[in-house]
Amino acid sequence: MHISIHKTTNSSLSTVDFSDLPFGKIKSDHMFIVDYSDKKWHSPRIVPYDNIPLSPATSALHYGQAIFEGMKAQLSPSGVPLIFRADQNFARMNKSAERMCMPTLPKSLFMDGLTQLIALDKNWIPKGDGQSLYIRPFMFATDDSVGVRVSETYSFIIFTSPVSPYYAHPLKIKVADKYVRAFNGGVGAAKAAGNYGASMLPTKEAYSQGYHQVMWMDGHEFRYIEETGTTNIFFVVGDKVITPALDGNILDGVTRKSCIQLLEDAGVTVEQKRVDINELIEAHNQGQLLDAFCTGTAASVMHIELFNYIGEDIVLPQVAERQWSNYLHKKLDAIKCGLEPDNHGWILALNETATSSS
């Protein structure tokens, strides 16, 4: 499908202070848009970044048919734009669409829109340590109707934003004892906008108590760990790394699966299972809880300083002493920037691939 391109005549690139990039605040020059109606996608285009007109009756605003993804692009040493595991984000976007009763996207449309947009705005990719071009694909229902039914029309958009690291310091986490992120049979495994809206109040309350994020537990016993904030979570206990198994409540994180692969490559035993917080407390008491870290596109690999459980702060070893989270942080960043070999075919380099994908 041919993508029409309308370039901006008023770039804001020269006004950006790349030494100060608050996460998600600054937008690049262009965005990709494609519309869905009459059971087909049509009119793909790249246009200058701008507001979009919406009816007050837009279906997504009332009934929550809205999903999104998060991706990043960085520059290789020679200045080539590199996109990390775009195929995984595409696949997860379509899984979210299916769960939310929304149309799926053809891979060629997703990949062509993505690659042509990044190629056009490649000068927006920042070069500072830990910086990247954050990529936000999203889809929402656009029917001009307040009838409670599946929308017949949708828009899919990709825009980008130059960013610095999402978190500047190791995290202090509050274990949830009242609020729940997801239940069995719900939409926890989908990257649905409503999941994040529901997290705002518990996160605000945790922050008011001196914590950065919430550790989400199961909704039946508040005993089994699921996620932390908007990220997956790992623990190092003795010589093993453990992480909650995907059970329908937990997002299948791209960074999560990448970390599992890199750990296994290094000969580390990774257990994906139900993680009982009582077992972690016991491991901590025995000096065997050596590390805890969260993973996500925005956060990358982020250390957890401590987590508060039933009024007690469980303090973890100093960050400098931690083996595997430090290894993963360095290894992943090096692969994403083309500083180490990509042994798994995770990197899409824009000068080495056709802009058309099958």
C-alpha positions in Angstrom: 0.0 0.0 0.0 1.5 3.3 -1.1 2.2 5.8 1.7 1.9 9.4 0.8 4.3 11.8 2.5 3.7 15.4 3.3 6.8 16.9 4.8 6.7 19.7 7.3 7.8 23.2 6.1 8.3 24.3 9.7 10.6 21.8 11.5 11.1 22.5 15.3 14.3 20.4 15.4 16.5 23.5 15.8 14.6 24.6 18.9 15.2 21.4 20.9 17.7 21.3 23.7 18.9 17.7 23.5 20.6 18.0 26.8 17.2 18.3 28.4 14.7 15.7 27.1 11.8 15.2 29.6 10.3 11.8 28.7 7.5 12.1 26.2 7.2 15.9 26.2 8.9 16.8 22.9 7.5 15.4 19.6 9.3 14.9 16.3 8.3 16.6 13.1 6.0 13.9 11.6 3.5 11.1 12.3 2.1 8.2 10.4 -1.6 7.7 10.1 -3.8 5.1 8.5 -7.6 4.7 8.8 -10.0 1.8 9.0 -13.5 1.7 7.6 -15.7 -0.6 5.5 -13.6 -3.5 6.9 -10.3 -2.4 5.4 -7.3 -0.1 6.1 -6.9 2.8 3.7 -5.2 6.2 3.1 -1.8 5.6 4.8 0.1 8.9 5.0 3.0 10.6 6.8 2.1 14.2 7.7 3.4 16.9 10.0 2.8 16.2 13.7 -0.4 18.0 14.8 -3.5 17.6 16.8 -6.2 15.4 15.5 -9.9 16.4 15.3 -12.3 14.3 17.4 -16.0 14.3 17.9 -17.2 14.4 21.6 -18.9 11.1 20.8 -15.8 9.4 19.6 -16.2 5.8 20.7 -12.8 5.3 22.3 -13.4 8.1 24.7 -16.5 6.4 26.1 -15.9 2.7 25.8 -12.1 2.3 25.9 -11.2 0.6 22.6 -7.7 2.0 22.6 -4.4 0.1 22.6 -0.7 1.1 22.1 2.9 0.0 21.9 6.2 1.4 23.0 9.4 1.1 21.0 12.8 2.7 20.6 15.2 3.7 17.9 18.9 4.5 18.5 21.9 5.3 16.3 24.7 3.0 15.4 28.3 4.3 15.7 28.1 5.1 12.0 24.8 7.0 12.3 22.4 4.3 11.1 19.0 4.2 12.7 18.4 0.9 14.6 15.0 -0.3 15.8 14.9 -2.9 18.5 12.6 -6.0 17.9 9.9 -4.2 15.9 8.4 -7.6 14.9 7.6 -8.4 18.5 5.8 -5.1 19.0 3.9 -5.6 15.8 2.8 -9.1 17.0 1.8 -7.9 20.4 -0.2 -5.0 19.0 -2.3 -7.4 17.0 -2.8 -9.6 20.1 -4.0 -6.6 22.0 -6.3 -5.6 19.0 -7.8 -9.1 19.0 -8.5 -9.0 22.8 -10.1 -5.5 22.5 -12.2 -6.5 19.5 -10.3 -4.2 17.1 -9.0 -4.9 13.6 -5.5 -6.3 13.2 -2.9 -4.6 11.1 -1.1 -6.1 8.1 2.6 -6.5 8.9 3.6 -4.6 5.7 1.5 -1.6 6.7 2.9 -1.5 10.2 6.5 -1.9 9.1 6.4 0.4 6.1 4.8 3.2 8.1 7.3 2.7 10.9 10.4 2.5 8.8 9.5 5.4 6.5 8.6 7.6 9.5 11.9 6.9 11.3 13.9 7.4 8.1 12.2 10.8 7.6 12.8 11.9 11.2 16.2 10.2 11.8 17.8 13.5 12.7 15.6 13.5 15.8 17.3 10.4 17.2 19.4 11.8 20.1 23.0 10.8 20.6 23.5 11.3 24.4 24.2 8.5 26.8 21.0 6.5 27.5 19.0 8.6 25.1 16.8 7.3 22.3 13.9 8.1 20.0 10.8 6.7 21.7 8.2 5.4 19.2 4.5 5.3 20.1 2.2 3.3 17.8 -1.4 3.4 18.9 -4.9 2.6 17.7 -8.3 3.8 18.8 -12.0 3.5 17.9 -13.4 6.5 16.0 -17.1 5.9 15.5 -19.1 9.1 16.1 -21.6 7.2 18.3 -22.4 6.6 22.0 -24.1 3.3 21.4 -22.4 0.5 23.3 -21.1 -1.7 20.5 -17.9 -2.5 18.6 -16.7 0.5 16.6 -16.7 0.1 12.8 -14.0 2.7 12.3 -10.5 3.1 13.7 -7.3 5.2 13.4 -3.8 3.8 13.7 -1.1 6.4 14.4 2.7 6.4 15.0 4.5 9.4 16.4 8.0 9.7 18.0 9.6 11.6 20.8 13.3 12.1 21.6 13.9 11.0 25.2 16.3 10.6 28.0 16.1 7.6 30.4 12.7 7.1 32.0 14.1 6.6 35.5 17.1 8.4 36.9 17.6 6.5 40.1 16.9 3.0 41.5 13.3 2.5 42.4 11.5 2.2 45.8 8.5 0.0 45.4 5.3 -0.2 47.4 3.7 -3.7 47.4 0.0 -3.4 46.6 -2.3 -4.5 49.4 -5.6 -3.0 48.1 -5.6 -2.3 44.4 -5.2 -4.9 41.6 -3.9 -4.4 38.1 -5.6 -7.4 36.4 -7.8 -10.5 37.0 -8.0 -13.9 35.3 -10.0 -13.5 32.1 -9.4 -9.7 31.9 -7.2 -7.6 29.7 -3.9 -7.7 31.7 -2.0 -9.3 28.8 -3.2 -6.6 26.4 -1.5 -3.3 26.1 -4.8 -1.5 26.6 -5.0 2.1 27.6 -7.5 1.4 30.4 -4.9 -0.7 32.2 -2.8 2.3 32.7 -5.7 4.6 33.6 -6.6 2.2 36.5 -3.0 2.3 37.8 -2.9 6.1 38.3 -4.5 6.3 41.8 -2.5 3.5 43.4 0.7 4.9 41.9 -0.1 8.4 43.2 -0.8 7.0 46.6 2.5 5.1 46.7 4.4 8.2 45.5 2.8 10.2 48.4 4.3 7.7 50.8 7.8 8.0 49.3 7.8 5.2 46.7 8.2 5.4 43.0 5.9 2.6 41.8 3.6 -0.2 42.9 4.3 -3.9 42.9 1.2 -5.5 41.6 0.0 -8.7 43.2 -2.6 -11.3 42.3 -6.2 -10.3 43.0 -7.2 -13.2 45.2 -4.6 -13.5 48.0 -2.2 -10.5 47.4 0.5 -13.2 47.6 1.8 -13.8 44.1 3.8 -11.1 42.3 2.7 -10.1 38.8 4.3 -6.8 37.6 5.8 -3.6 38.9 4.3 -0.3 37.7 4.3 -0.5 34.0 7.1 -3.1 33.8 7.9 -6.8 34.2 9.9 -7.8 37.2 12.8 -10.2 38.0 14.5 -11.4 41.1 17.9 -13.0 41.6 17.7 -15.7 44.4 21.0 -17.5 44.9 22.2 -18.7 41.6 18.8 -18.5 39.8 16.8 -15.7 38.2 13.1 -15.9 38.7 10.3 -14.0 37.0 6.5 -14.3 37.1 5.2 -16.7 34.4 2.9 -15.3 31.8 -0.6 -16.3 33.0 -2.9 -14.0 31.0 -2.7 -11.2 33.6 0.9 -10.2 32.8 2.1 -8.3 29.7 4.4 -10.3 27.5 7.2 -7.7 27.6 9.7 -7.5 24.7 12.5 -6.4 27.1 11.4 -9.3 29.4 11.9 -11.9 26.8 15.1 -10.4 25.6 16.5 -10.5 29.1 15.5 -14.1 29.5 17.3 -15.0 26.3 20.5 -13.1 27.2 20.5 -14.7 30.6 20.1 -18.2 29.1 22.9 -17.4 26.6 25.1 -16.6 29.6 24.3 -20.0 31.2 22.0 -18.6 33.9 19.0 -20.7 35.1 15.8 -18.6 34.6 12.6 -19.9 36.2 9.3 -18.5 35.0 6.8 -19.4 37.7 4.3 -18.1 40.3 6.5 -15.9 42.5 5.3 -16.1 46.1 6.4 -12.9 48.0 6.8 -14.9 51.2 9.5 -17.0 49.5 11.3 -13.8 48.6 11.1 -12.5 52.2 12.5 -15.8 53.4 15.3 -15.6 50.8 16.1 -12.0 51.9 16.3 -13.1 55.5 18.7 -15.8 54.5 20.9 -13.4 52.5 19.9 -15.1 49.2 17.8 -12.3 47.6 20.7 -10.7 45.7 18.9 -8.5 43.2 15.5 -7.2 41.9 15.0 -5.3 38.7 12.2 -4.3 36.4 12.3 -4.4 32.6 10.4 -2.4 29.9 10.9 -0.4 26.8 10.9 2.9 28.5 12.6 1.7 31.7 15.0 -0.7 29.9 16.6 -2.6 32.9 16.0 -0.7 36.1 17.3 -1.5 39.5 15.0 -1.8 42.5 16.5 -0.3 45.6 13.8 -1.7 48.0 10.3 -2.8 48.3 7.9 -2.2 51.1 5.8 -5.1 52.3 3.3 -4.8 55.2 5.1 -1.8 56.5 8.6 -3.1 56.3 11.2 -1.9 53.7 13.1 -4.9 52.2 16.4 -3.3 51.2 18.4 -5.0 48.5 22.2 -5.1 48.0 24.0 -2.0 46.6 23.5 -1.6 42.9 27.3 -1.8 42.2 27.3 -5.3 43.8 24.7 -6.8 41.5 25.8 -9.1 38.8 23.0 -9.8 36.4 20.9 -6.6 36.3 24.1 -4.7 35.6 25.1 -7.2 33.0 21.7 -7.0 31.2 21.6 -3.2 31.3 25.0 -2.9 29.6 24.5 -5.8 27.2 21.1 -4.7 26.0 22.1 -1.1 25.5 25.2 -2.2 23.6 23.1 -4.4 21.2 20.5 -1.7 20.7 23.3 0.8 19.7 25.2 -1.6 17.4 28.2 -1.8 19.8 27.9 -5.6 20.2 26.9 -8.3 17.7 23.2 -9.0 17.3 23.2 -12.7 17.5 19.4 -13.1 17.5 18.3 -10.9 14.6 16.7 -8.3 17.0 17.9 -5.2 15.2 16.3 -3.6 12.2 18.9 -1.4 10.6 17.3 1.1 8.2 20.1 1.2 5.7 20.1 -2.6 5.4 16.5 -3.4 4.9 13.9 -2.6 2.3 11.2 -0.3 3.5 8.6 -2.8 2.2 8.0 -5.9 4.4 6.0 -8.9 3.8 
